[in-house]
C-alpha cells in the first residue's frame, strides 16, 4: 500500500481478520458495534485483529507492506460476500 492510500472502510459480518504489518506505518481506525472509534498508529511487527461486525479502515502514513489473513467466508471466490462497505458519510477514514 502506497503512502496516503486508504484501505478498508468496511466491516465483515462473519469473518475474523488479522493484519500483520511487515514494513511501513499506518493509521488504523476501528469501531466495534456501539463502541467509540479507536485510532492507533501501527508499525512493522504489529498484529491487528478485526472481529466480525467491527468497522475498520487504514491510511498508509508511508509505503506499507502487510499480510491479511482471514477465517470465514471472506476468502477466495467468496471474497465480496462478507465485505460490507461503509457509505461515504459513515467512513472511518476520510479519502482526502
Backbone as a ProteinNet text record, in pm:
[ID]
protein_1_A
[PRIMARY]
XXXXXXXXXXXXXXXXXXXXXXXXXXXXXXXXXXXXXXXXXXXXXXXXXXXXXXXXXXXXXXXXXXXXXXXXXXXXXXXXXXXXXXXXXXXXXXXX
[TERTIARY]
84.8	0	88.8	64.3	144	104.7	199.4	174.1	53.6	-37.3	-157.2	-278.7	-259.3	-372.1	-458	-589.4	-685	-735.3	-734.5	-783.2	-894.2	-983.3	-1088.7	-1211.9	-1252.3	-1379	-1493.5	-1485.5	-1588.1	-1589.9	-1676.5	-1684.4	-1724.7	-1709.5	-1742.5	-1839.8	-1948.9	-2049.4	-2001.6	-1927.2	-1889.5	-1738.8	-1662.4	-1520.3	-1436.3	-1343.5	-1240.4	-1117.8	-1055.1	-943.7	-825.7	-704.6	-580.9	-497.9	-431.7	-338.8	-205.4	-100	34.3	118	172	248.9	393.1	436.9	573.8	670.7	626.9	710.6	620.3	670.7	595.5	520	420.1	346.4	209	104.4	-32.6	-106.6	-209.1	-305.4	-423.2	-453.4	-559.1	-674.9	-794.9	-914.7	-1014.8	-1073.8	-1172.6	-1284.2	-1401.2	-1515	-1599.6	-1610.3	-1696.3	-1840.2	-1940.2	-2079.6	-2108.2	-2163.6	-2198.2	-2080.3	-1959.9	-1839.6	-1788.8	-1689.6	-1623.1	-1522.3	-1495.3	-1393.7	-1256.7	-1171.5	-1035.4	-937.5	-834.5	-733.6	-597.3	-517.9	-384.7	-288.7	-164.4	-60.3	1.7	13.2	69.7	194.9	291.7	422.5	462.9	575.7	627.4	628.6	576.8	570.9	438.3	349.7	218.8	121.3	36	-70.1	-203	-293.1	-425.2	-527.7	-627	-737.1	-865.7	-941.9	-1074.9	-1176.8	-1257.4	-1365.5	-1481.4	-1569.9	-1689.1	-1764.8	-1822.3	-1902.3	-1821.6	-1690.1	-1605	-1571	-1611.7	-1578	-1430	-1360.3	-1217.6	-1170.9	-1065.4	-1003.7	-858.1	-776	-634.9	-590.9	-504.8	-440.1	-290.1	-224.3	-78.5	-10.5	66.5	142	274	315.4	429.7	404.1	481.4	462	464.6	364.8	346.7	318.2	378.7	353.7	293.8	179.3	116.7	46	30	-42.2	-182.1	-280.8	-416.9	-454.8	-488.7	-529.4	-672.6	-753	-893.7	-939.7	-1042.7	-1114.8	-1262.2	-1325.8	-1466	-1489.3	-1607.2	-1644.2	-1568.5	-1493.2	-1423.9	-1289.6	-1294.9	-1172.5	-1206	-1105.9	-1123.6	-1237.8	-1315.7	-1426.8	-1536.4	-1540.1	-1643.8	-1597.1	-1488.8	-1426.3	-1526	-1610.4	-1702.7	-1829.6	-1860.3	-1985.4	-1993.4	-1880.8	-1883.2	-1809.3	-1807.1	-1749.2	-1861.8	-1886.3	-1995.1	-1932.4	-1934	-1868	-1949.2	-1877.6	-1941.8	-1978.6	-2092	-2132	-2037.9	-2021.1	-1927.5	-1949.1	-2072.9	-2097	-2062.4	-2040	-2004.2	-1854.2	-1778.3	-1636.3	-1562.5	-1482	-1398	-1278.2	-1231	-1109.9	-1144.3	-1129	-1160.2	-1066.9	-1117.8	-1039.3	-937.6	-955.7	-862.4	-762.8
-117.9	0	123.4	212.6	334	438.2	521.8	629.1	711.1	739	817	735.4	611.3	527.5	488.8	482.4	438.7	300.6	209.5	72.9	47.7	-40.9	-78.2	8	75.1	146.5	48.5	-65.6	-167.5	-251.6	-352.2	-448	-582.4	-688.4	-825.1	-883	-941.9	-997	-1124.8	-1208.3	-1339.1	-1363.7	-1287.3	-1316	-1254	-1332.2	-1285.1	-1257	-1140.8	-1099.7	-1055.5	-1092.8	-1048.6	-976.1	-868.9	-797.1	-787	-833.1	-828.3	-731.6	-629.7	-526.7	-574.7	-589.2	-632.3	-514.7	-403.4	-283.7	-163.3	-45.8	76.8	118.5	205.7	265.1	307	277.4	313	367.8	449.6	488.3	392.9	321.3	219.6	271.3	270.9	316.9	202.1	177.8	70	114.6	52	80.3	-45	-94.2	-209.4	-160.7	-246.6	-204.1	-139.7	-19.5	51.2	113	97.3	147	276.6	330.9	451.9	417.1	512.8	496.8	493.2	398.3	385.9	410.1	489	519.8	484.1	408.6	366.9	380.6	410.8	404.6	266.1	196.7	62.5	61.6	-21.1	-27.1	-173.3	-195.1	-330.4	-410	-532.9	-621.8	-618.5	-522.4	-515.1	-612.4	-671.7	-761.6	-700.2	-684.6	-626.7	-736.2	-742.3	-836.9	-759.8	-798.3	-742.9	-850.6	-830.9	-923.9	-901.5	-1000.6	-978	-853.9	-779.8	-659.7	-538.9	-548	-435.1	-354.5	-227.7	-140.3	-106.1	-102.6	-75.4	-8.2	73.1	144	171	184.3	213.3	317.7	409.3	504.2	483.6	456.7	436.9	571.6	581.6	703.1	704	586.8	569.2	440.1	411.1	285.8	171.6	84.1	-19.5	-153.7	-258.4	-395.4	-469.7	-537.2	-613.6	-735.8	-835.4	-957.9	-949.1	-999.9	-1009.1	-1156.7	-1208.1	-1347.3	-1347.9	-1442	-1444.8	-1585.2	-1590.8	-1714.5	-1681.2	-1742.6	-1714.7	-1703.5	-1654.9	-1653.5	-1552.5	-1459.4	-1357.3	-1409.9	-1503.8	-1556.8	-1613.7	-1620.5	-1681.4	-1620.8	-1705.7	-1662.1	-1593.8	-1616.1	-1556.9	-1427.4	-1369.4	-1251	-1138.8	-1104.8	-991.4	-1025.5	-1151.8	-1188.5	-1137.5	-1126.2	-1083.1	-950.2	-868.5	-735.1	-635.5	-558.5	-461.1	-322	-253.3	-123.3	-16.1	76.5	188.2	294.7	359.6	471.4	588.6	679.4	791.2	867.4	887.8	962	879.4	749.2	662.1	634	672	635.6	666.8	572.2	592	678.4	668.6	737.6	818.1	948.2	1033.6	1001.6	1013.6	984.6	1093.4	1214.3	1321.9	1350.1
0	0	0	-94.1	-107.5	-3.1	35.2	130.7	86.5	180.2	152.9	115.4	73.8	32.1	152.7	129.1	230.9	193.3	289.7	269.4	371	337.6	431.6	415.4	525	532.6	505.8	575	563.8	691.5	692.9	803.3	746.1	826.9	786.4	889.3	841.6	933	1001.7	929.8	984.2	989.7	917.3	901.6	1012.4	1064.1	1156	1070.6	1089.1	1003.5	1089	1044.2	1108.3	1004.2	1046.9	959.7	1032.9	966.7	1024.8	941.8	1006.6	937	920.1	794.8	764.9	761.2	702.4	697.3	677.5	714.6	695.5	821.2	797.5	908.7	858.3	936.7	901.1	1022.1	993.4	1096.3	1081.7	1186.5	1187.1	1271.3	1214.5	1283.7	1286.5	1403.3	1417.3	1509.7	1492.8	1579	1591.3	1713.4	1740.8	1752.7	1728.4	1738.5	1875.1	1872.2	1994.8	2067.3	2012.7	2079.1	2020.4	2086.5	2039.7	1929.5	1844.8	1741.2	1809	1768.9	1821.3	1707.4	1734.1	1632.9	1690.2	1612.8	1655	1538.3	1568.9	1467.1	1476.9	1363.7	1362.6	1276.2	1317.1	1250.9	1233.8	1168.6	1145	1275.1	1268.1	1383.4	1455.1	1424.4	1489	1423.3	1505.2	1459	1500.4	1404.7	1427.7	1406.7	1493.3	1478.2	1455.4	1352.6	1327.5	1355.3	1458.8	1489.5	1393.6	1378.1	1297.1	1345.8	1253.8	1277.8	1322.7	1323.4	1360	1235	1232.6	1119.9	1128.6	1014.1	1016.6	887.5	902.9	790.2	825.2	722.6	742.2	640.9	683.9	593	606.1	493.5	493.9	516	621.6	650.4	574.4	530	440.1	364	261.6	189.6	291.1	285.1	387.5	321.4	375.9	331.3	449	425.4	533	476.7	562.4	528.5	585.5	511.3	561.3	561.4	678.3	696	746.8	697.3	737.2	771.8	855.8	883.1	868.3	771.1	744.1	595.2	557.1	415.8	330.5	388.6	308.6	258.7	167	106.1	-30.1	-116.6	-248.3	-326.8	-391.9	-475.9	-395.6	-265.2	-179.7	-113.8	-162.6	-103.9	-76.1	-171.8	-157.5	-80.2	-59.7	7.6	150	218.7	357.9	376.4	271.9	280.4	265.6	370.1	372.7	378.9	265.6	255.2	326.7	389.6	457.1	354.3	375.3	290.3	316.8	220.6	240.6	371.9	413.3	537.9	662.9	645.9	757.8	765.1	662.7	654.7	784.1	826.5	943.5	909	785.6	741.6	616.4	621.9	506.9	390.4	269.7	149.4	119	168.3	132.3	242.8
[MASK]
++++++++++++++++++++++++++++++++++++++++++++++++++++++++++++++++++++++++++++++++++++++++++++++++

